[in-house]
Amino acid sequence: MDFTIPAELTQLLAELDAFIEREIKPLEEQHPEYFDYRREYARTDFEHGGLPRPEWEALLAEARRRADAAGFYRYALPRRLGGRDGTNLGMALIREHLAAKGLGLHNDLQTESSIVGNFPTLLILDRYGTPAQQALIPAMLAGEASVAFGLTEPNHGSDASWLETTAWRDGDDWVIRGRKRFNSGMHRATHDLVFARTAGTAGKAEGITAFLVPRETPGLEVPFYWWTFNMPTDHAEVILNDVRVPKDAVVGEEGRGLELARFFVHENRIRQAASGVGAAQYCIQESVAYARQRVTFGKPLAERQAIQWPLAELQTECELVRTLVYKTAWLLDQQDHLAVSALVSMCNYRANLLACNAADRAMQVHGGLGYTRAKPFEHIYRHHRRYRITEGSEEIQLRNIAGHLFGFIGGQRG
Ligand SMILES: Cc1cc2nc3c(=O)[nH]c(=O)nc-3n(C[C@H](O)[C@H](O)[C@H](O)COP(=O)(O)OP(=O)(O)OC[C@H]3O[C@@H](n4cnc5c(N)ncnc54)[C@H](O)[C@@H]3O)c2cc1C
């Protein structure tokens, strides 16, 4: 077994570092308010639903544009889409590396915007879409179109196969009726990927169909956005009031929509796990550095075992999870994502928890300063706390692992 990181990936990380210093840091330095203690206030339009301020989103878009021009943004995409045929292992290393640098425009936590993109809905269209649906992809890459993901509902989240939104045929059209919750990104989406039951019974994965619904379709309404632990929000409540779409709005096979949802969460789960490892490493490193220079009772904090041991425990967990993330990402490059579903769940479960624990410990080691917004730990904590619920909660990751262990797998998000 050879654990050496491939030379081309080490080289890529060095190129990314140079690019960040050259093109991203100067942009960031022009707008310190988005990254220092004012970050939440500066980013959020509190008077308009708590949505991201347009200027903030424009800055993120500029960072992505520069990264695209430099050849980094599409790393994970196939060459025919302008990408570099990047691997899952490569993406894991990149996401870990970027998160380990701390807060910044290179890898914004709250908006999940990065100079090396993650494109789950784009890849769904590429893999399952019709040629007409795939025609949206260039506009998505140019930032002119975006597709939100509408699976969760008021009465069903983890148990997606129980969803209550229904769709029925009327001539050549489908008519969709229901309600979606936490439908992220609807404020700038041109389309929503809406999951609705078209056949079968509640609790069965079969019979749920995915529809690509243009945002401006009559009957599709966004009454409000949910304000969340980390602001701004873009997590919409969506009402589908007899929304009519043509039959070619179906994405993938009719009745097999949850396959798309599974593909979506697997793309996200491993990337989140890698980011969690990087964020945890950042929190540990910052804590070690602070403990070395902060003196209490006449000695540096670093000399106290009460400070050393929790950080040593975290570093141990970090190494364990990092190794599992690399192995799982590598396996994802060899096999279909469904074959490594349980490992992906293990990575996601432990890495999200690790990031939260490390941010919490960093706050403790930094004392009162750790609790302020002068330090980034509260932001890191609030962001990664989200992943312990979304993309399949901790309990759903464990349920998926148990499902493989005991030989049952239900129609859940696993
Ligand atoms: C910031 C944010 C962004 C989101 N973005 C999107 C999005 O873009 N699109 C989208 O479709 N959804 C999105 N979601 C929704 C998210 O996927 C769901 O919140 C998540 O799947 C959990 O569903 P729920 O909230 O209905 O909780 P529930 O399913 O009601 O679960 C409540 C609690 O019970 C636990 N639980 C559930 N079932 C079991 C069980 N069988 N055994 C043990 N424990 C169980 C859960 O783990 C959880 O802790 C987002 C959510 C948030 C907070």
The ligand as an ORCA input file, in Angstrom:
! r2SCAN-3c Opt
* xyz 0 1
  C     -29.161     25.217      5.877
  C     -29.973     24.140      5.225
  C     -29.947     23.985      3.851
  C     -30.723     23.000      3.246
  N     -30.765     22.923      1.870
  C     -31.616     22.037      1.293
  C     -31.800     22.032     -0.130
  O     -31.208     22.841     -0.872
  N     -32.689     21.162     -0.648
  C     -33.388     20.285      0.120
  O     -34.159     19.507     -0.431
  N     -33.236     20.260      1.466
  C     -32.379     21.125      2.070
  N     -32.264     21.155      3.437
  C     -33.069     20.243      4.237
  C     -32.258     19.129      4.887
  O     -31.858     18.211      3.912
  C     -33.143     18.500      5.983
  O     -33.297     19.470      7.008
  C     -32.566     17.223      6.520
  O     -32.609     16.221      5.539
  C     -33.324     16.742      7.772
  O     -34.696     16.706      7.523
  P     -35.713     17.418      8.549
  O     -35.236     18.794      8.804
  O     -37.095     17.259      8.002
  O     -35.597     16.612      9.897
  P     -36.383     15.259     10.256
  O     -36.298     14.301      9.133
  O     -37.738     15.609     10.761
  O     -35.531     14.719     11.475
  C     -35.536     15.358     12.762
  C     -34.465     14.678     13.626
  O     -34.809     13.302     13.786
  C     -33.756     12.490     13.310
  N     -34.333     11.286     12.658
  C     -35.135     11.240     11.578
  N     -35.450      9.969     11.294
  C     -34.814      9.203     12.201
  C     -34.721      7.797     12.425
  N     -35.330      6.922     11.631
  N     -33.989      7.365     13.474
  C     -33.348      8.240     14.288
  N     -33.395      9.574     14.119
  C     -34.111     10.054     13.082
  C     -32.999     13.343     12.313
  O     -31.671     12.904     12.195
  C     -33.080     14.706     12.972
  O     -32.096     14.802     13.976
  C     -31.497     22.134      4.050
  C     -31.512     22.286      5.437
  C     -30.780     23.286      6.023
  C     -30.837     23.451      7.534
*
